[in-house]
């Protein structure tokens, strides 16, 4: 078991040089990617590499758009970013005429391909869902591939508290971080609790500590003066992809 350290996301290594062009095009909106620190370059030396670049580049655009939306950016940024990405792909003629079409999931709970939920039931989610059709036609090749991307970051929290004496309560919060429903790592976790209608963040004066069990599970503990009989807690998690997810819950006395 180790203590959690907050660390910044210095940018993802992009495997194919086309990503760099795409991210430069979208850098004004997709702030997760620090293009200036990308040093790895790979040549598109085969048709398979080119198609892989299209798929992985599409994934980076969707992830970056979800980062933006999860942090309060416009929900329609996914559509506008994909329009730019589609235009970029249409200008690639290395192997023939290239085009990509996309459909944003627009059935509940998704709207314009995005679903963000911050519940009081100990569950929060940020998700993007897009279906793609990629076509490449040339003198010696014809490709027509359908694929979809469902990028989902989620967090679940459970909380208990003990009365220490007077209004002092020791509060424990167990946090589980998920990417596509598999355990995932957090870059940053922020815990807050409600006291007399005001949300506060515990610090050293609250004997605050947070531990990482290395399995996507984290446990935070603190002591606070909370006059109310119940304790409301909130958790904000930034996962390793930079996506922000928030969940709220009522702590249970033990």
N, C-alpha and C positions, 0 to 999 in steps of 0.2 A: 504494500500500500504506500502511495506517495502523495505528497501535497500537490495540489493543483497550482500550476504557474500560468499566469496570463501571458499570452504571447501573441504577437501580431502576425497577420497573414501577409507574407512578403510577396505573394503572387504565385501562381501555378506555373510549372514548367510545361510549355506547350510543345508537343511532339512534332508538329508539322508546321512548316513556315507559313502556310496559309492562315493559321490561327493568328499569327502576329499581325498580319494585314487586317484580319477581321476585328481583332481587339483594338487596334489603332483606330479603326473606323468607328468603333462603338465606345471608345474610352471615356467620352464625356458623360456617359450614363453608367457604364459597368465598372464602378470604382473598385470592385474587388480585385481586378487584375492590375498588377503593377508592371506594365509593359516594359518600363525602363530597366527592370531587373532581369528580364528574360534573356538568357544567354545561349540556351540550347537551340540548335537549328538542325533540321533534317531535310534532306532533299526528297522531292517527290519524284522518285525514280521508277515508279511503276504505276499502272492503273489501279492496282490494289491499294497502294499507298494513297492515291488520290481519293478514292472512295472512302477510305478510312478517315482521311482528313476532313471530308465533308461531314461524316457522322460525328467525329469527335469535336469538330468546330461547332456543329449545331448544338452539341451538349454544352459546350462552354458558353454559348450565347444564351441558352436557356438558364443555366446556373447563374450567370451574371445578372440576368434580368430578374431572377427570383431574389437574389441578394438585394437588388435595388428595391424591389417591391416590399420585401420583408422589413426593410429599414425605413419605411414610410414613403418610398418613391411611388410614382404613378403606376397603377396597375396596368395601364395600356403600354408601358414600356416594353413588355414582351412582344407585343404585336409590332411596334415600330422598330425594335431591334431586329426582329426576324425579317422585316421588310428590307432593311439594310443588308442583312446577311444574304437574303435571296438575290438581291441586286448584285452583290459581290460575286456570288457563285455564277450568276448568269454571264459574268465577264471573263470567266475562265474557259479557255479554248485549247488547253494543252492536248486533250484527247478527243475533242469534238465539242458539240454544242451541249452545254451543261445547264440544268435548271433544277430548282427545288420548290415544291409547293408544300404548304403546311396548313393544318387545321388546329385551332386552339379549342381545347375542350370547353364547352359552354353549357354543360349540364350540371345541375346542383350536385355538390357544393362549389363547383368551379365557375368562375366568371372570367371570360377572356383568357382562359388557360391558367388562371391563378386561383388558389384557395389558401387563405390565411385565416387561422382560427386561434383565438386566445381565450380559452374558456376558464371558468371558475371551478371546473371539475377535475383539476389536476392534469389537464391535457392541452397541448398546443401543437399546431402544425403549420408549416409553410410548404406549399406544394405547387408545382407547375406541370402541366400535361399538354404535350403537343404531338400530333401525328404528322409524319413527313412522307412525301413521295419525291424521290430523287431520280432524275432521268439524265442519261448521258448518251448521246448519239453521235457516231462518227462513221468513217468509211469502213472501219474494221471492228467496230464495237457497238453494242447497244445494251444499255443497262436501264432497268426500271425497277427500283427497289423501294419498298414501303418499310418504314420503321417508326417507332414511337419513343418518346422520352417522357418518363414520369420521375421527376426529381422531387423527392419528398424528405424534408427534415422534420422531425417530431421530438417532443420532449414530454415525459410524464413525471409528475412529482407526487410524493406522499410525505406528509408531515405529521409529527407528533410533538407534544410539549409536556413538560413537567413543571408543577408549581414549586419554586425554590423557597418561597417565603415572601409574604407581602404580595406585591405586584410582580416580583421577579419570576420570570419563566425561562426555562431552558428549552429551546426549540431545535428540533432536528428536521432536516429536509433531505429526503433521498431523491436524487435526480437521475433519470435514465434518458440518454441521448440516442436517437436513432436516425440513420440515413437509409431510405428505402426499406424501413422496418428491420434493419440490421443494426447491432450496437455500433456506435460511432463515438469519436472523440470531440471534445469541446475545446475551443480556443479560449473562451471567456465565459464565466458564469457570474451573474449578479443576482444576489438574493436581497429581497426587501420584505419588510413586515409593516403591518398597519398599527399605528398607535394613535388613538384619539382622532381618527379621521385623516391622519398624515402618514404617508409612506416613507419609511426610513430604511437606510442601508446600514447593516451592522458593520462594526469595525473592531479594532483591537480592544477598545473599551468594553466591548460586548463579549470578549473572549471568543471572537469569531475564528472559525477554522473550517476549511473545506478539504476533503480528502478524495483522491482519485484511486479507484480500485482497478483501473486498467482494463475494464470491460465495458466501458460506456456508462458506468454507474459512478455517481459522485454523492458524497454525503456532506452536507453543511450543518454546522452546529454553532449556536450563539445563545447568549443570555441577554434578556432585555426586560425593561420595566414596562409591562403592558397591563394597564388597569382592567381591560375588558376580560370577560370570562372566556371568550374565544379568541383565537389568533388567526388572522388572515396573512398568508404569505404569497409572494410572487417570485417567479424565477425567470430571468432572461438568459438565454443561452445563445452564444454565437458558435456555430459548429466549425469544423476545420475548413469548410468550404466558404465560410463567411456569411452563411444564412442565419438570420436572427429568428428565434422562436421563443414565445413567451407562454407560460402557464401559470395559473393562479389556483390556490386551494385553501381550504380551511383546515387548520391543524387540529388533530385529535388529541385530547388529553389522555395521558396514560398514568 
